[in-house]
Amino acid sequence: MRRRQFIALIGAAAAWPLALRAQQPAMPVIGFLGPALITRQHWLTAFHRGFGTEGFIEGQNVTIEYRSADGGVEELSELAVELIRRQVAVIFASGPPAALAASVRHKPS
């Protein structure tokens, strides 16, 4: 094999993993919205267990953005807007106040 052919072959082999990585779709992002996630760890445990049974593992094939109002419900609307701006694929709302905040139509900024 000639030197130029060898160098071209090595260059193509080095670029191949980059081309494959570029073709992979971006990892989906899920928003998790709740009023007090710190005090309700059982919600997060159940959430992760349910996703795991469907083959979704955080950090491997799905990203989860967490937003918590830390006990209050006043901030939930603002937190929902943050998730919308982040362009999450879906928002999981834990509890009625979070579901209401996520369901309000927000104007894009």
N, C-alpha and C positions, 0 to 999 in steps of 0.2 A: 504494500500500500504506500502510496506516495505521501509525502509530508503534508501537502495541502489538503488532500483527501482526509487524512487523519485529523488534522486540525478542524476541518469542517464537520467531521463526524463528532468530535468531542464537543464542539460548540453547539451542535444540534441536540446532543444528549443533555447538555447542561440546560438548555432552554426548554426542553420538553416538560419538566415538572412545573415550570412557571406557566406554560401554556395550559396545562391541565388545571392548575389552581385558578387561573383566570376564568375558566369555563364553568366552574362550580357556582351554583346559585348562592346568594348571600344567605346566611343563617336567619331564619325567621325570628322576629322579636315580638314577644308577648308582654303586654302591660299587666301588672298585678296591682290593683287599686284597693285599698282597705282603710278603714278608719283607725285601727290600732293594731298593726301587725306585730308589734313588740309583745303585746299581752295575749296575742292569739296565735301562738306558734302551731297549735293543732291545725289551723287553716292551712298554713304553709306546708306542714307535713302531709296532709291529705292532698293538697294540690300537687306536690312533687310525686307522691305515690301514684296518683291518677295519671299524671303525664308519663311517668315511668312505665306503667303497664301498657301504654300506647306506643312506647319506644322513643319517647322524647326525654333526653337527658340534658339538663341545663349545662351549658358550656361546651357540649359536644355537638348537638344538632339543633339547639334552640337557645336563644338568649332571652332572659326574663328581666324586665325593668320593673323594679318595685317602687311603689309610691304609697306612703302611709301618712295619715293625718295625725298620728300619734294621740289618738283619743278623741279628737274633735272632729266634727263633720263639716265645719265651715270651710276648711281648706280643700275639701275633696274636689270641688269644681276646678279650682286652680291646678290641682295635681292631675286631673283628667286632661286638662288643656296641655300640660307638659307632655303627657303620653301621646296625645294627638300630634303635637309638634314633632315628637320623636318618630312619628309615622310607624307606630307599632301595628302589627297585623291584626291584633285583636286585643281587647281589654277584658281581663277577668276581674269582675267587681265582687268583692267579698262583702256581702250584706246589702240590704236595701238602700241605705244612704249612698254607698259607693256606686251602686247600679244607677240610681237617679242622677248622680253627678256625671257619670259616664254617658248617660243617654241624652243629656242636654246638648242641643246642636250648638256648636261653637264656630264662629267665623274664623276662617284661616287668616293668619297674620302675615 
